[in-house]
Amino acid sequence: MHFVAEPEQPFAVRPRRDEDIAEAAAALVAVHEADGYPVEGVDDPEAWLKSPELTHAWVAVMAGRVVGHAGVGESRGDEAAAVWFERSGEDDSQVVVAARLFVTPEARGTGLGERLTKTVMDHARRHGVRLVFEVMTKDAAAIHLYEKLGCQEIGRITHRYGEGRQTNAVCYVWPAPGHA
């Protein structure tokens, strides 16, 4: 699938390229400074974005600059996936994990968060798999968006990171059971 900016929307969502990493990392640092997302990964944002856990990634580009990012990865070892597997009985082959989804503060309100999320959802749909992920409870705007797009809460966890740090998170699945 090829993404092109529409005339009324001065942005595009497209597959991430290697040359996007530095700009995406700078965007990630800006997001972290604005609202604390992500809770980990900003010490080496390029490595966090290039994680071998990610199998596919996309960027949002506005006015020639990377202002957003989204990815999917394998479900092995993911906490939200574990919640879903316990609840559903599905296995790794039926699930991917949405990850590293963010939009810079100056690009918010443009629909990019929704567009990136739908890109990840389209990927899952095309591959016939379910999408799972976790969202920190502090990220109310993201929670609102995911629920608006039909994601279903499947549980709550304590996300542990760094040296003994933790925060509460909500786990989601899409499509919701019965809507696959």
BELWOJO-V664765 format. One record per residue. N is the residue number from 1. RES is the residue in one small letter. D_CENTER is the distance of its C-alpha to the mean C-alpha in whole Angstrom. Layout:
[[N & RES & D_CENTER] [N & RES & D_CENTER]]
This chain:
[[1 & m & 19] [2 & h & 19] [3 & f & 18] [4 & v & 20] [5 & a & 21] [6 & e & 23] [7 & p & 26] [8 & e & 25] [9 & q & 21] [10 & p & 22] [11 & f & 18] [12 & a & 17] [13 & v & 14] [14 & r & 15] [15 & p & 14] [16 & r & 14] [17 & r & 17] [18 & d & 18] [19 & e & 20] [20 & d & 17] [21 & i & 16] [22 & a & 18] [23 & e & 17] [24 & a & 13] [25 & a & 15] [26 & a & 17] [27 & a & 14] [28 & l & 12] [29 & v & 16] [30 & a & 16] [31 & v & 13] [32 & h & 14] [33 & e & 18] [34 & a & 17] [35 & d & 16] [36 & g & 15] [37 & y & 11] [38 & p & 11] [39 & v & 14] [40 & e & 14] [41 & g & 14] [42 & v & 16] [43 & d & 19] [44 & d & 18] [45 & p & 15] [46 & e & 16] [47 & a & 16] [48 & w & 13] [49 & l & 11] [50 & k & 14] [51 & s & 13] [52 & p & 15] [53 & e & 13] [54 & l & 10] [55 & t & 12] [56 & h & 11] [57 & a & 9] [58 & w & 10] [59 & v & 11] [60 & a & 12] [61 & v & 16] [62 & m & 18] [63 & a & 22] [64 & g & 22] [65 & r & 19] [66 & v & 15] [67 & v & 14] [68 & g & 10] [69 & h & 8] [70 & a & 5] [71 & g & 6] [72 & v & 7] [73 & g & 10] [74 & e & 13] [75 & s & 13] [76 & r & 16] [77 & g & 16] [78 & d & 13] [79 & e & 14] [80 & a & 13] [81 & a & 14] [82 & a & 17] [83 & v & 17] [84 & w & 17] [85 & f & 19] [86 & e & 22] [87 & r & 22] [88 & s & 22] [89 & g & 24] [90 & e & 21] [91 & d & 21] [92 & d & 18] [93 & s & 19] [94 & q & 18] [95 & v & 14] [96 & v & 11] [97 & v & 8] [98 & a & 4] [99 & a & 4] [100 & r & 4] [101 & l & 3] [102 & f & 7] [103 & v & 10] [104 & t & 13] [105 & p & 16] [106 & e & 18] [107 & a & 16] [108 & r & 15] [109 & g & 17] [110 & t & 17] [111 & g & 15] [112 & l & 12] [113 & g & 9] [114 & e & 11] [115 & r & 11] [116 & l & 8] [117 & t & 7] [118 & k & 10] [119 & t & 10] [120 & v & 8] [121 & m & 10] [122 & d & 13] [123 & h & 12] [124 & a & 12] [125 & r & 16] [126 & r & 17] [127 & h & 17] [128 & g & 18] [129 & v & 16] [130 & r & 14] [131 & l & 10] [132 & v & 10] [133 & f & 8] [134 & e & 9] [135 & v & 9] [136 & m & 12] [137 & t & 15] [138 & k & 16] [139 & d & 13] [140 & a & 15] [141 & a & 13] [142 & a & 10] [143 & i & 12] [144 & h & 14] [145 & l & 12] [146 & y & 10] [147 & e & 14] [148 & k & 15] [149 & l & 14] [150 & g & 15] [151 & c & 13] [152 & q & 15] [153 & e & 15] [154 & i & 17] [155 & g & 18] [156 & r & 17] [157 & i & 17] [158 & t & 18] [159 & h & 16] [160 & r & 18] [161 & y & 18] [162 & g & 20] [163 & e & 24] [164 & g & 24] [165 & r & 21] [166 & q & 19] [167 & t & 18] [168 & n & 17] [169 & a & 14] [170 & v & 13] [171 & c & 12] [172 & y & 12] [173 & v & 12] [174 & w & 13] [175 & p & 15] [176 & a & 17] [177 & p & 20] [178 & g & 23] [179 & h & 21] [180 & a & 20]]
